[in-house]
Amino acid sequence: MLNTGTIYGINGPVIYLKGNTGFRMSEMVHVGKEKLVGEVISLDKDLTTIQVYEETTGLRPGEEVVATGDAVSVTLAPGILNNIFDGIERPLERIAETSGGAFITRGVSVDSLDRSKKWETHMLVKAGDVLRAGDIIAEVPETRAITHKCMIPPDIEGEAQVLSAVSDGSYTIEETLLTLELIDGSKRDLTMTQKWPIRIPRPTHHRFPASVPLVTGQRIIDTMFPIAKGGTAAIPGGFGTGKTMTQHQIAKWSDADIIIYIGCGERGNEMTQVLEEFSELVDPKTGNPLMDRTTLIANTSNMPVAAREASIYTGLTLAEYYRDMGYDVAIMADSTSRWAEALRELSGRLEEMPAEEGFPAYLASRLSAFYERAGMMHNLNGTDGSVSIIGAVSPQGGDFSEPVTQNTKRFVRCFWGLDKSLAYARHFPAIHWLTSYSEYLTDLGSWYQDNVSPKFVDYRNRLMALLNQESSLMEIVKLIGSDVLPDDQKLILEIARVIRLGFLQQNAFHKDDTCVSMQKQFLMMDTILYLYKQSRALVTMGHPMSVLKEENIFERVIAIKYDVPNNQPELFKQYRRDIDAFYQRVLEKNA
């Protein structure tokens, strides 16, 4: 018999029930005649508090609330990829069909995944096999890009014996695939479907330290401020600085197997653009649509705040599920500031004591719990997978000292600070090299050494040193102009310009520059540093910078990013010859 209660008070998305209802903490409930979805967030002997994931307009005291007996959970089975969900895993296309229009009606009840579709299933186990939690029992080609691996649920304890198993064929997600005998002698039928509470991390065997980079094809990220697979990164920036575009580029070009894009509290038109763009994009790895390995969770700013708060956890649980199959998953959370604002609004409704700028006192612990679920893991079934979290932060007025940015900084190891002045100067990605950092650089050093070049990290540090020197010199230039600088300092300013325009700036719409291989990134650094070495030798001999700048070699090196395709690294040898020819010309001209 399900527990029930009666609404006593309503405050926006928060409702109160009087008396001891028998509900449990974090239990999912159905509210009122329309059966709105809600979750129990506070209990005492006299009062039960529930947050409702849908609009509560028209609800009134006296209406009934019915418990479901389960926590707020997501359905995990084939059909998640190439799909668009709302914040509590309801497919938007199915909702549109049911509602008969573009607006979501309240209390709409649709299955998270298609229960009637039959999936080609290849069974990997047979009667008599002994299995444990997490073991893979069947493979289903979910899309052209991803094979879905059906697993034993993680809540099964000890060893279980297969009593019977179906043969290969087409099955729905609800048809029984096998029957297990558990250690206590009971029997359990297993289908392709699992349910998992969104607020509880899925179990793993153990966590690996960061050792492999998530290669994104974006030079300022891969070379200057890399993120590891299973790592965490924040992209803070004011309005129009390119947070969403940076995440799009990573989603398109990174070497993650699966992308989970969470639009949390974004503007409706921006979310529409994401949905349209992603459905048209072609996956550069396979030539199939990018949506074949992508799931979108759309939760626009006009949707109820409680669902916005849940959407982050929904996306995270889907990501952990695919990680358990052995895939590398990247989560794009856009943006965690809107999620924190939802927390603030709910906290205000609950009359909790506010902390800095009205955010709840538990903001830091919620952020840490979210980012802590990232990691490169050894799974229960012996596979290795990772969840990388890249969260956009939208500080009001671009102020990085506000609580969400500051607390996020405490829990992420990679910080890509976007700069308004760079964005307005059309320098994209607008990640500022002086405010950004990555703590993964030392962890990934051996990978760069083995897979790119032993000189990679040294070259990166030399480029960074030149940019820092430029920053110091610009303070002097602003006061007294560049003409009074000695030639060796003028050279630093010129080479720093080459680094900024030729290496850090990247054109997302150019076929060769939108995504750059690690090998080309290294050869570009090598060419820029060789130009610096030869130019410095000329300046040391007394040749003025004005003579060096008469040659167009600096502009030629800036244009490498467009002129050298990713698959023709041998062309870089010609640039070395051109730099040597430039060196000889200057020597002869001033002999």
C-alpha positions, 0 to 999 in steps of 0.5 A, spaced: 500 500 500 503 506 497 503 512 502 499 518 501 498 525 504 494 531 503 497 538 501 497 543 507 501 549 504 504 551 497 510 556 496 512 556 488 515 549 487 515 547 494 509 544 497 508 542 505 504 536 507 502 536 515 502 530 519 506 524 519 506 521 512 510 515 512 514 518 506 521 517 505 527 522 504 528 523 497 522 519 495 519 520 488 511 522 489 506 524 484 502 531 486 495 533 485 490 530 480 495 531 474 500 527 478 506 532 477 512 529 479 516 531 486 521 529 490 521 529 498 527 534 500 525 535 508 522 530 513 520 531 520 514 528 525 509 534 523 511 536 516 513 533 510 516 538 504 516 536 497 519 540 491 515 539 485 519 538 478 513 542 474 509 548 474 505 548 481 500 554 478 492 551 480 494 546 485 491 547 492 491 545 499 487 539 500 489 535 494 492 528 495 500 526 494 501 519 493 508 516 494 511 511 489 516 508 493 522 509 489 527 515 489 528 519 483 531 515 478 533 514 471 531 509 466 538 506 463 537 502 457 538 502 449 535 508 446 538 514 450 543 516 445 540 520 439 535 523 444 533 529 447 530 529 454 528 534 459 531 535 466 528 528 469 529 524 463 522 525 459 523 525 451 521 532 448 519 529 442 514 524 445 512 529 450 511 534 443 507 528 440 503 527 447 501 535 448 500 536 441 504 542 440 511 546 442 509 547 449 510 541 455 503 540 458 503 539 466 503 532 469 505 529 462 506 522 463 511 519 457 516 513 458 523 515 458 525 510 453 521 506 447 518 500 450 516 497 444 522 498 439 525 491 438 533 491 438 538 486 435 541 483 441 547 479 441 547 474 448 554 473 451 552 469 456 549 462 457 545 457 462 550 455 467 555 461 467 556 464 474 556 472 474 557 478 478 555 485 479 557 489 472 558 483 468 556 484 461 551 480 458 549 482 451 551 487 446 546 491 442 548 496 436 544 502 439 547 507 434 552 506 428 557 509 432 556 506 439 554 498 441 550 498 448 552 493 453 547 490 457 550 489 464 548 485 471 545 491 475 550 493 481 546 492 486 546 484 485 551 481 491 556 476 490 556 471 485 549 469 481 548 463 476 544 463 470 538 459 470 536 460 463 538 465 457 535 467 451 538 466 444 540 472 439 535 475 436 530 482 437 528 484 443 524 490 447 527 493 453 522 490 457 523 482 455 527 478 459 534 476 457 536 471 462 534 468 469 539 468 475 539 464 481 542 469 487 546 467 493 540 467 497 536 462 493 531 467 490 530 468 482 531 474 478 529 476 471 533 481 468 531 485 462 536 490 458 533 496 463 536 498 469 533 504 474 538 508 478 537 514 483 540 520 480 543 522 486 547 516 488 554 515 484 554 508 481 559 504 484 566 502 481 572 498 482 577 503 483 579 510 481 585 511 476 590 517 477 590 522 471 594 520 466 591 521 459 589 527 456 582 529 453 585 531 446 580 536 444 583 539 437 583 546 441 591 548 441 590 553 447 587 547 451 591 541 449 598 545 449 597 550 454 591 548 459 590 540 458 584 536 461 585 529 463 580 524 461 576 523 467 578 530 469 574 536 471 574 543 468 570 550 469 569 555 463 567 562 466 566 568 462 561 574 462 556 574 456 558 573 449 565 571 451 564 564 448 562 559 453 557 555 449 561 555 443 568 553 446 563 547 449 561 546 442 568 545 439 570 540 445 563 536 444 565 536 436 572 534 436 574 531 443 576 524 443 571 522 448 566 516 445 560 519 448 557 526 449 552 528 454 550 536 453 546 539 459 543 545 457 541 547 464 537 554 465 539 556 458 535 561 454 530 557 449 533 560 443 540 558 445 538 551 446 534 551 440 540 553 436 544 547 440 539 542 438 539 544 431 546 544 430 547 538 433 542 534 429 546 537 423 553 535 425 557 530 422 562 526 426 569 527 424 571 520 426 565 516 423 562 520 418 555 519 421 551 524 425 554 526 431 547 525 435 549 518 434 554 518 440 550 524 443 545 525 448 542 532 450 538 534 456 534 541 455 532 545 461 531 552 459 530 558 463 523 558 463 522 551 466 521 550 473 527 551 477 527 544 481 527 540 474 533 545 473 537 542 479 535 535 478 538 536 470 545 536 472 544 529 476 540 526 471 546 527 465 551 525 470 548 518 472 547 517 464 554 518 463 556 514 469 552 508 466 556 509 459 562 509 463 561 502 466 561 499 459 568 502 458 566 508 454 570 515 455 564 520 456 564 528 456 559 532 460 558 539 458 554 542 463 552 549 461 551 552 465 552 551 473 551 558 475 544 557 473 544 551 477 546 554 483 541 560 482 536 554 482 539 552 488 538 559 491 531 560 489 529 553 492 533 555 499 529 562 499 523 558 498 525 553 504 527 559 508 534 557 509 539 561 512 542 565 506 550 565 505 554 569 501 550 573 495 544 569 498 546 562 495 545 557 500 550 555 505 551 548 502 553 551 495 560 548 496 558 541 498 553 540 492 558 543 487 564 538 490 559 532 490 557 534 483 565 534 480 567 529 485 563 524 480 568 525 475 574 520 474 577 515 470 575 508 473 576 501 473 569 498 473 566 492 476 566 488 470 574 489 468 573 495 463 576 502 464 572 508 462 572 515 464 567 521 466 570 528 464 566 534 466 566 541 463 562 546 466 561 553 464 560 558 469 556 565 468 558 570 473 554 576 473 558 582 470 564 577 468 566 578 476 570 572 477 570 573 485 563 571 486 561 565 490 559 560 484 566 561 480 570 561 487 567 555 489 568 551 483 575 553 482 576 549 489 574 543 486 576 543 479 583 542 476 583 546 470 580 553 469 579 556 462 578 563 464 574 567 458 576 574 457 571 580 455 577 584 451 579 578 447 572 576 445 571 583 443 577 583 439 575 577 435 580 573 438 577 566 439 577 561 443 577 567 448 581 563 454 586 568 457 593 565 458 594 569 464 588 567 468 587 560 466 591 554 469 591 546 469 594 542 474 594 536 470 600 538 466 605 534 470 600 528 471 600 528 463 607 529 462 609 522 461 604 521 456 606 527 451 613 524 452 611 518 449 606 520 444 608 526 441 615 528 443 620 529 449 620 536 448 613 538 448 612 540 455 619 544 455 616 548 448 609 549 452 613 552 458 617 556 453 611 559 450 608 561 456 614 564 459 614 569 452 607 571 453 608 572 461 614 577 459 610 580 454 605 582 459 610 585 463 613 589 457 606 591 455 606 595 462 612 599 460 609 600 453 603 603 455 607 608 459 612 610 454 611 607 448 615 601 444 620 605 441 624 606 447 625 598 448 631 595 446 631 590 440 631 584 444 625 586 448 622 588 441 623 581 439 619 578 445 613 583 443 613 580 436 614 573 437 609 573 443 604 576 437 606 570 433 604 566 439 597 569 440 595 570 433 598 564 430 598 559 435 592 561 441 587 564 436 583 558 432 578 559 427 572 554 428 570 555 421 576 553 417 577 546 415 584 545 417 584 550 423 578 548 427 581 541 430 588 540 430 592 534 431 597 534 437 603 532 432 601 539 428 601 543 435 608 540 437 611 542 430 607 549 430 611 550 437 617 548 434 617 553 428 615 559 432 621 557 437 626 556 431 624 563 429 625 566 435 632 563 436 634 565 429 631 572 430 635 573 437 641 571 434 641 576 429 639 581 434 644 579 439 649 581 433 646 588 432 641 587 427 635 592 429 628 589 429 626 594 424 630 590 419 627 584 421 620 586 420 621 588 413 621 581 412 615 577 412 617 571 415 613 573 422 606 573 418 608 567 414 609 563 421 602 566 423 599 563 417 602 556 418 595 554 422 591 555 415 597 553 410 599 546 413 593 541 413 593 536 419 595 530 415 601 534 411 607 535 417 612 534 412 611 541 410 614 544 416 621 542 413 619 548 408 618 553 414 625 551 417 628 552 410 625 559 410 627 561 416 634 559 415 633 563 408 631 569 412 637 569 417 642 569 411 638 575 407 638 579 414 646 577 414 648 579 407 643 585 407 647 588 413 654 585 412 
